[in-house]
Amino acid sequence: MRYYIADPHFFHAALNTKMDKRGFESVEQMNQYMLDRWNEKVRKNDEVVIIGDLSWGKAEETNELLDRLNGRLYLIQGNHDRFLKNKDYNANRFVWVKPYEELQDNKRKVILCHYPVMCYNGQYRVDEEGNPKVYMLYGHVHDTQDQRLLEQFQEITRNTTTVSPDGTSRQIPCHMINCFCMYSDYTPLTLDEWILCDEKRRAGNVW
């Protein structure tokens, strides 16, 4: 099974009172809650693609965390993954670390980048029923005004008509999902689970 999650920010105490306002009593409580949620879902041989900003901790702290996280780990590099600059972090825990990747997931393509890509590769590809064949999964913006602007952009794009060379008219596909950890209660989710989570959140329902 393959899961995705963005912006856990382990060890980032400021996010309890600023920006995210996560509300944990301490960074230790936050770390333990996220670790428990992760390991309740992820088994040893599952894959987890972290879409940036895994840890704000030092190399030693992050190494201890990596040893406790279940799964085969893949990291899309985020701007706050400062531990990557320290030669002492445990690089062996990651299958790969990349700034960008495109993967196949159950006959669909996923575009992976910490930063949202508004015109992503394969955006216009749909199947015979009009279902999207490509999704853009991102992080970075958390639950901020930038995320609201991205949602507005998607709405405008989906309501815009384009005409193909053969004269066929259709709405422009746009399927971008912010895999922000707080949207899933800090639990890594499959692509299908993120699609459902995103739909419920936009409809005002809690995941």
C-alpha positions in Angstrom: 0.0 0.0 0.0 1.2 3.5 -0.8 0.4 6.5 1.4 1.0 10.3 1.1 1.3 13.1 3.7 2.7 16.6 3.7 4.1 19.0 6.3 4.2 17.0 9.6 6.9 19.4 10.9 8.0 17.0 13.7 9.8 19.0 16.4 8.4 22.4 15.2 7.0 23.7 18.5 6.0 27.1 17.1 3.2 25.5 15.0 1.3 24.8 18.2 0.7 28.5 18.8 1.5 30.1 15.4 0.4 29.5 11.8 -1.3 26.1 12.2 -2.2 26.6 15.9 -2.2 22.9 16.3 -3.0 23.3 20.0 -0.8 20.5 21.5 0.5 21.2 25.1 4.1 20.6 24.0 6.1 19.6 21.0 6.7 16.2 22.7 2.9 15.6 22.8 2.6 16.7 19.2 5.4 14.4 18.0 3.9 11.4 19.9 0.4 12.0 18.6 1.7 12.2 15.0 3.9 9.2 15.4 1.0 7.1 16.9 -1.4 8.2 14.1 1.3 7.2 11.5 2.1 3.8 12.9 -1.6 2.9 13.5 -2.1 3.1 9.7 1.3 2.2 8.1 2.7 -1.3 8.2 6.4 -2.2 7.8 6.3 -2.8 4.0 3.9 0.0 3.1 5.3 2.9 1.2 4.9 6.5 2.5 5.7 9.5 0.3 6.3 12.5 2.5 5.6 15.6 0.4 8.0 17.9 2.2 8.8 19.3 5.7 9.0 16.1 7.6 11.1 17.3 10.5 12.4 20.6 11.9 14.6 18.7 14.3 18.3 18.2 14.4 19.9 15.3 12.6 20.1 13.2 15.8 16.5 13.9 16.7 15.3 13.2 13.2 17.3 9.9 13.1 15.5 8.7 16.2 12.2 9.7 14.6 13.0 7.9 11.3 13.8 4.7 13.3 10.3 4.8 14.9 8.3 5.5 11.7 6.8 2.5 10.0 7.1 2.0 6.3 9.4 2.4 3.4 10.0 6.2 3.2 10.3 8.5 0.2 10.9 12.2 0.6 9.9 15.1 -1.6 12.3 17.7 -0.3 10.6 20.6 1.5 12.0 24.0 2.4 12.1 23.2 6.1 13.9 19.8 5.8 17.1 21.3 7.1 18.3 18.0 8.5 19.1 17.0 4.9 22.1 19.4 5.1 23.6 17.5 8.0 25.8 14.6 6.9 24.9 12.7 10.1 21.2 12.1 9.3 20.2 8.5 8.5 19.9 8.7 4.7 19.4 4.9 4.6 15.8 5.3 5.8 14.8 6.9 2.5 14.5 5.0 -0.7 15.0 8.3 -2.4 15.0 12.1 -1.7 13.9 14.3 -4.6 12.5 17.8 -5.2 10.0 16.5 -7.7 8.7 13.1 -8.9 6.0 11.6 -11.1 4.7 8.1 -10.1 2.0 5.7 -11.2 -0.7 4.9 -8.6 -3.4 2.4 -9.6 -3.4 3.4 -13.3 -3.2 7.1 -12.5 -0.3 9.4 -12.5 0.6 11.5 -9.4 2.7 14.6 -9.7 4.6 15.2 -6.5 6.1 18.5 -5.4 6.3 20.2 -2.1 5.2 23.4 -3.8 1.9 23.5 -5.7 2.2 23.3 -9.5 -0.8 25.0 -11.0 -0.2 23.9 -14.6 1.1 20.3 -14.0 2.2 17.7 -16.5 -0.8 15.6 -17.7 -3.4 18.0 -16.4 -5.7 17.5 -19.4 -5.6 13.7 -19.4 -9.0 12.0 -18.5 -10.4 8.6 -19.3 -13.4 7.7 -21.4 -15.8 8.6 -18.6 -14.1 12.0 -18.0 -12.4 10.9 -14.8 -8.9 12.4 -14.1 -5.9 10.3 -15.0 -3.5 12.7 -13.3 -3.4 14.3 -9.8 -1.1 16.9 -8.5 -0.2 16.3 -4.8 1.5 19.1 -2.9 2.1 20.7 0.5 3.9 23.8 1.7 0.8 26.2 2.1 -0.7 24.4 5.1 -4.3 25.7 5.7 -3.6 29.4 4.9 -4.8 32.1 2.6 -2.6 30.7 -0.1 -4.6 27.5 0.1 -7.8 29.4 -0.3 -6.4 31.2 -3.3 -5.4 27.8 -4.8 -8.9 26.5 -4.3 -10.3 29.6 -6.1 -7.9 29.0 -8.9 -9.1 25.4 -9.2 -12.7 26.5 -9.3 -12.0 29.1 -11.9 -10.0 26.6 -14.0 -12.7 23.9 -13.8 -15.4 26.3 -14.9 -13.3 27.5 -17.9 -14.1 26.0 -21.3 -11.4 25.0 -23.7 -11.8 24.0 -27.4 -9.6 21.1 -28.7 -8.1 21.1 -32.2 -11.0 19.0 -33.4 -13.5 21.6 -32.2 -14.7 19.7 -29.1 -15.5 21.9 -26.1 -14.9 20.8 -22.5 -14.1 22.1 -19.1 -10.4 22.3 -18.1 -9.5 19.5 -15.7 -7.7 20.6 -12.5 -7.1 18.1 -9.7 -4.7 19.4 -7.1 -4.8 18.0 -3.6 -3.1 19.6 -0.6 -2.0 16.6 1.5 -1.6 18.7 4.6 -1.3 16.5 7.6 -3.9 18.3 9.7 -6.5 17.6 7.0 -6.2 13.9 7.7 -5.7 14.2 11.5 -1.9 13.6 10.9 -2.6 10.2 9.2 -0.9 9.2 5.9 -3.6 8.4 3.3 -3.8 6.6 0.0 -4.5 8.5 -3.2 -8.2 7.5 -3.1 -8.5 8.4 0.6 -7.0 11.9 -0.2 -9.4 12.4 -3.0 -12.3 11.6 -0.6 -10.8 13.7 2.2 -10.4 16.7 -0.2 -14.0 16.4 -1.4 -15.4 16.2 2.2 -13.3 19.1 3.4 -14.4 21.3 0.6 -18.0 20.3 1.3 -17.5 21.4 4.9 -17.5 17.8 6.3 -14.8 16.6 8.7 -12.6 13.7 7.5 
